[in-house]
């Protein structure tokens, strides 16, 4: 697909051997960090105080581009990572397993889908035995997700917005809700029911993450209802996050020249995001998750600090 890239809903169709599309990725896999990660959901990372963890491989660039992205240093179009061939990446996967990784956690992998399938299959031929996690922002094409059948065991996917207007304002992707819903449906079919080992670690299944944003609790509730309608609440696990922090937003001056948005809002279009989520907002959403019958995890609001972000 490098000659006409169609790996994400942006459908840039550029020849990545000589040009860069929306995400900024070229022909080769670019990696920003490889580490044992201790701050994912419990059945992915295990005990955060333990020596083991999730075998995270953080890929450079992103096809989404959220204004509040905590991984901005590595996700923006101009970011630069280290180039890896599929064979070399397979080496790293095997090394992570040797270090005690519970799984191989491919973080923001969409724009390298073809090459990552090759890397995983190579690693498995050479003895990789832990599950493979597809850790995505949820902005996917169903046909690309379908191509991961037999490669990915666990989908760790965001479902960020139910509102096209919010998706456009904060991620430049008005089609996000429909894309996320369609790809989630395929993920659930591929992964099947959630399976856990005797140690409580996940072996197969889907975890849906949702980050509650300040001022938008009602949209969060709509997201939960959409997920429930799409897969049912028993087919997935829900990770409801309170860790939003405005520290990663561009300063007001950076957006002051933008035209007012469709709601005729303030000059700084991100003003509503320049605070943390309140207890009232988070509790309102978490109560709806319980009412709908989701099983999963909820965060303490003390998690809304930058120290849980890897140092890139």
C-alpha positions as MATLAB code, in Angstrom:
seq = 'XXXXXXXXXXXXXXXXXXXXXXXXXXXXXXXXXXXXXXXXXXXXXXXXXXXXXXXXXXXXXXXXXXXXXXXXXXXXXXXXXXXXXXXXXXXXXXXXXXXXXXXXXXXXXXXXXXXXXXXXXXXXXXXXXXXXXXXXXXXXXXXXXXXXXXXXXXXXXXXXXXXXXXXXXXXXXXXXXXXXXXXXXXXXXXXXXXXXXXXXXXXXXXXXXXXXXXXXXXXXXXXXXXXXXXXXXXXXXXXXXXXXXXXXXXXXXXXXXXXXXXXXXXXXXXXXXXXXXXXXXXXXXXXXXXXXXXXXXXXXXXXXXXXXXXXX';
ca = [
       0.000    0.000    0.000;
       3.013    2.329    0.151;
       2.566    3.355   -3.492;
      -0.977    4.611   -2.771;
      -1.537    4.762    0.965;
      -5.047    3.788    2.078;
      -4.265    2.564    5.585;
      -6.446    5.049    7.492;
      -9.672    6.993    6.879;
      -7.704   10.042    5.673;
      -7.180    8.126    2.402;
      -4.321   10.408    1.375;
      -3.388    7.988   -1.440;
       0.163    9.389   -1.536;
       3.166    7.373   -2.648;
       4.987    7.096    0.681;
       8.212    6.145   -1.064;
       8.545    9.766   -2.181;
       5.891   11.820   -0.354;
       4.240   12.228    3.044;
       0.512   12.291    3.677;
      -1.483   13.627    6.632;
       0.326   11.541    9.260;
       3.829   12.292    7.984;
       4.957    8.654    7.795;
       7.269    7.486    5.050;
       7.943    4.077    3.591;
       9.869    2.677    6.595;
       8.566    1.923   10.069;
       9.591    4.687   12.487;
       9.809    3.926   16.215;
      10.150    6.487   19.008;
      10.437    4.255   22.068;
      10.510    0.589   23.082;
       9.952   -0.185   26.757;
       8.256   -2.266   29.420;
       5.221   -0.090   30.098;
       3.603   -0.250   33.561;
       0.673    2.164   33.188;
      -1.777    0.471   30.842;
      -4.935   -1.277   32.096;
      -4.271   -3.969   34.770;
      -4.738   -7.015   32.474;
      -2.332   -5.453   29.951;
       0.484   -4.175   32.202;
      -0.044   -6.131   35.399;
       1.038   -4.725   38.757;
       2.603   -1.263   38.138;
       5.045   -1.984   40.975;
       6.238   -5.210   39.380;
       9.252   -5.822   37.186;
       7.199   -7.053   34.247;
       4.868   -4.951   32.108;
       3.474   -4.494   28.643;
       6.040   -4.683   25.842;
       5.237   -1.289   24.358;
       6.523   -0.178   20.974;
       5.637    3.488   20.401;
       5.452    4.346   16.715;
       6.219    7.794   15.359;
       3.453    9.868   13.690;
      -0.336    9.522   13.908;
      -3.244    9.624   11.493;
      -5.557   11.376   13.965;
      -3.856   14.469   15.433;
      -5.842   15.360   18.574;
      -5.119   18.872   19.898;
      -4.675   17.534   23.455;
      -2.406   14.612   22.491;
      -0.091   13.630   25.351;
       2.322   12.020   22.897;
       2.672   15.156   20.784;
       6.477   14.921   20.692;
       6.257   11.741   18.630;
       2.853   12.009   16.938;
       3.093   15.195   14.887;
       3.882   15.140   11.198;
       7.385   16.592   11.593;
       8.425   14.097   14.314;
      11.329   11.790   13.584;
      11.845    8.271   14.859;
      14.351    5.510   14.287;
      13.823    3.396   11.181;
      13.153   -0.319   11.628;
      12.731   -3.101    9.126;
      10.075   -5.755    9.909;
      12.870   -8.238   10.706;
      14.579   -5.866   13.136;
      11.263   -5.083   14.794;
      10.659   -8.823   15.196;
      13.998   -8.936   17.054;
      12.709   -6.284   19.462;
       9.449   -8.149   20.046;
      11.359  -11.268   21.009;
      13.660   -9.241   23.254;
      10.661   -7.722   25.063;
       9.241  -11.195   25.685;
      12.606  -12.294   27.082;
      12.471   -9.314   29.470;
       9.134  -10.557   30.820;
       6.623   -8.591   28.734;
       3.080   -9.900   29.120;
       2.326   -8.908   25.537;
       3.593   -6.923   22.562;
       1.806   -3.586   22.649;
       1.810   -1.795   19.277;
       1.052    1.838   20.151;
      -0.440    4.025   17.380;
       0.286    1.431   14.685;
      -2.324    2.129   12.003;
      -0.094    3.846    9.446;
       2.342    0.901    9.494;
      -0.276   -1.870    9.323;
       1.186   -3.783    6.383;
       4.738   -3.882    7.698;
       3.651   -4.691   11.261;
       1.734   -7.744   10.090;
       4.961   -8.936    8.478;
       6.966   -8.193   11.649;
       4.546  -10.064   13.940;
       4.440  -13.114   11.684;
       8.240  -13.152   11.530;
       8.483  -12.935   15.337;
       5.983  -15.765   15.759;
       7.907  -17.967   13.355;
      10.899  -17.400   15.615;
       9.051  -18.243   18.832;
       7.025  -15.227   19.981;
       4.278  -16.608   22.224;
       2.738  -13.636   24.044;
      -0.421  -11.868   22.782;
      -0.184   -8.926   20.386;
      -2.077   -5.742   21.298;
      -3.307   -3.210   18.722;
      -3.310    0.047   20.708;
      -5.182    2.567   18.575;
      -7.009    5.869   18.692;
      -9.977    4.155   17.057;
      -9.767    6.023   13.750;
      -9.550    2.974   11.533;
     -10.879    1.431    8.357;
     -12.825   -1.828    8.865;
     -10.994   -3.481    5.968;
      -7.612   -2.703    7.543;
      -8.801   -4.119   10.862;
     -10.034   -7.228    9.050;
      -6.544   -7.652    7.567;
      -5.222   -8.065   11.133;
      -7.128  -11.317   11.655;
      -4.555  -13.909   12.724;
      -2.068  -11.164   13.680;
      -3.680   -9.292   16.585;
      -5.082  -10.921   19.733;
      -6.186   -7.885   21.741;
      -7.616   -4.602   20.521;
      -7.041   -1.706   22.916;
      -9.021    0.985   21.158;
     -10.191    4.477   21.969;
     -13.706    5.638   21.269;
     -13.245    9.374   21.654;
     -16.375   11.109   20.408;
     -20.012   10.559   19.517;
     -20.273   14.080   18.094;
     -18.915   14.801   14.622;
     -18.569   18.466   15.599;
     -16.294   17.634   18.546;
     -14.313   15.179   16.420;
     -13.760   17.922   13.853;
     -12.847   20.590   16.404;
     -10.418   18.538   18.486;
      -9.101   15.924   16.010;
      -9.856   17.290   12.548;
     -11.854   14.149   11.772;
     -15.614   14.748   11.486;
     -16.096   11.154   10.328;
     -14.495    9.780   13.516;
     -17.725    8.520   15.186;
     -18.815    6.427   12.202;
     -15.292    5.133   11.557;
     -14.755    4.191   15.200;
     -18.074    2.383   15.373;
     -17.523    0.406   12.177;
     -13.984   -0.627   13.133;
     -15.048   -1.582   16.672;
     -17.643   -3.947   15.261;
     -14.937   -5.753   13.257;
     -12.541   -5.810   16.226;
     -15.145   -7.580   18.354;
     -15.719  -10.191   15.647;
     -12.002  -10.877   15.212;
     -11.046  -11.012   18.898;
     -14.166  -12.764   20.172;
     -15.083  -12.920   23.882;
     -12.552  -11.602   26.368;
     -10.214  -14.297   27.664;
      -7.889  -14.054   30.665;
      -5.143  -16.291   31.967;
      -4.935  -17.667   35.489;
      -2.763  -14.663   36.346;
      -5.521  -12.245   35.319;
      -3.689  -11.087   32.201;
      -5.704  -10.694   29.021;
      -5.145  -13.230   26.239;
      -7.819  -12.155   23.747;
     -10.557   -9.576   23.484;
     -11.366   -5.893   23.142;
     -10.838   -3.078   25.619;
     -12.596    0.174   24.733;
     -11.003    3.251   26.235;
     -12.840    6.501   26.661;
     -11.244    9.679   27.970;
     -13.796   11.959   29.633;
     -13.178   15.526   28.477;
     -14.105   18.609   30.517;
     -17.413   20.194   29.500;
     -18.385   17.174   27.400;
     -19.808   14.597   29.819;
     -22.986   14.345   27.753;
     -20.983   13.338   24.685;
     -19.166   10.745   26.808;
     -22.512    9.237   27.745;
     -23.445    9.105   24.068;
     -20.169    7.277   23.388;
     -20.996    4.648   26.013;
     -24.450    4.152   24.546;
     -22.953    3.790   21.060;
     -20.484    1.144   22.232;
     -23.260   -0.738   24.029;
     -25.386   -0.682   20.879;
     -22.478   -1.776   18.671;
     -21.019   -4.717   20.580;
     -23.130   -5.166   23.687;
     -21.618   -4.565   27.099;
     -20.539   -8.167   27.703;
     -18.386   -8.465   24.568;
     -15.861   -5.787   25.577;
     -14.229   -4.327   28.656;
     -14.513   -0.584   29.291;
     -11.651    1.586   30.478;
     -13.163    4.902   31.571;
     -10.374    7.435   31.970;
     -10.211   10.573   34.095;
      -6.593   11.385   33.246;
      -7.246   14.324   30.926;
      -4.880   17.217   31.562;
      -4.750   20.516   29.630;
      -0.942   20.583   29.848;
      -0.614   19.316   26.272;
      -2.904   21.884   24.627;
      -1.409   24.614   22.436;
      -1.377   28.000   24.227;
      -4.375   30.300   23.615;
      -2.276   32.542   21.403;
      -1.668   29.659   19.009;
      -5.362   29.364   18.214;
      -6.464   32.976   18.636;
      -6.246   33.636   14.897;
      -8.665   30.833   14.084;
     -12.157   31.692   12.995;
     -14.861   31.079   15.629;
     -16.272   27.570   15.437;
     -19.801   26.670   14.384;
     -21.206   27.395   17.836;
     -19.922   30.966   17.644;
     -17.735   30.201   20.641;
     -14.916   32.211   22.150;
     -11.826   33.330   20.272;
      -9.795   30.513   21.831;
     -11.640   27.504   20.484;
     -10.085   25.178   23.095;
     -11.109   27.254   26.106;
     -13.493   24.563   27.385;
     -10.568   22.113   27.552;
      -8.290   24.344   29.629;
      -9.145   22.666   32.914;
      -9.301   19.164   34.334;
     -12.426   17.037   34.520;
     -14.504   17.655   37.626;
     -15.605   14.930   40.018;
     -19.208   15.677   39.076;
     -18.509   15.193   35.351;
     -16.603   11.958   35.803;
     -19.136   10.526   38.264;
     -21.965   11.346   35.876;
     -20.324    9.308   33.126;
     -19.222    6.453   35.402;
     -22.761    6.068   36.740;
     -24.010    5.670   33.179;
     -21.355    3.014   32.535;
     -22.623    1.073   35.535;
     -26.252    1.525   34.483;
     -25.469    0.160   31.008;
     -23.785   -2.892   32.535;
     -20.160   -2.428   31.468;
     -17.387   -4.381   33.165;
     -13.925   -2.861   33.269;
     -11.882   -0.172   34.995;
     -12.298    3.386   36.200;
      -9.507    5.798   37.058;
      -8.902    7.935   40.083;
      -8.795   11.619   39.202;
      -5.288   11.743   40.697;
      -4.142   10.141   37.424;
      -4.584   13.499   35.650;
      -0.897   14.392   35.810;
       1.883   14.361   33.219;
       4.110   11.911   35.111;
       2.164    8.964   33.656;
       3.270    9.976   30.145;
       6.416    8.199   28.883;
       9.475   10.383   28.427;
      10.109   10.467   24.689;
];
